[in-house]
């Protein structure tokens, strides 16, 4: 199977904090802008092929060639996923995550 990014930019109501999250408009919206949580729905970005459905909770922030990425860990299966920080993400929470010990993947 080849890795392919499927752009799905749609709004949703966050299953964790209840915030109504609008579409991003310039890329795929894949996590809540307020609590930074997501759902484990994809095997590869946007494919909606995961049968896990667990909550992906933010555990750190990583800086790499793609820019700042939120590191998520699934509360159900413990898989690690990364999502690029969006322009309207909760910057205070991003800073808090950045101040934590470097997350080893």
Secondary structure as the mmCIF struct_conf table of DSSP 4:
data_model
#
loop_
_struct_conf.conf_type_id
_struct_conf.id
_struct_conf.beg_label_comp_id
_struct_conf.beg_label_asym_id
_struct_conf.beg_label_seq_id
_struct_conf.end_label_comp_id
_struct_conf.end_label_asym_id
_struct_conf.end_label_seq_id
STRN STRN1 UNK A 12 UNK A 13
TURN_TY1_P TURN_TY1_P1 UNK A 15 UNK A 17
STRN STRN2 UNK A 20 UNK A 21
BEND BEND1 UNK A 25 UNK A 27
BEND BEND2 UNK A 31 UNK A 31
TURN_TY1_P TURN_TY1_P2 UNK A 33 UNK A 35
STRN STRN3 UNK A 38 UNK A 39
BEND BEND3 UNK A 43 UNK A 44
TURN_TY1_P TURN_TY1_P3 UNK A 45 UNK A 46
BEND BEND4 UNK A 51 UNK A 51
STRN STRN4 UNK A 55 UNK A 64
TURN_TY1_P TURN_TY1_P4 UNK A 65 UNK A 66
STRN STRN5 UNK A 67 UNK A 74
TURN_TY1_P TURN_TY1_P5 UNK A 75 UNK A 77
STRN STRN6 UNK A 80 UNK A 84
HELX_LH_PP_P HELX_LH_PP_P1 UNK A 85 UNK A 86
TURN_TY1_P TURN_TY1_P6 UNK A 87 UNK A 88
BEND BEND5 UNK A 89 UNK A 89
HELX_RH_AL_P HELX_RH_AL_P1 UNK A 91 UNK A 99
BEND BEND6 UNK A 100 UNK A 100
HELX_LH_PP_P HELX_LH_PP_P2 UNK A 101 UNK A 104
#
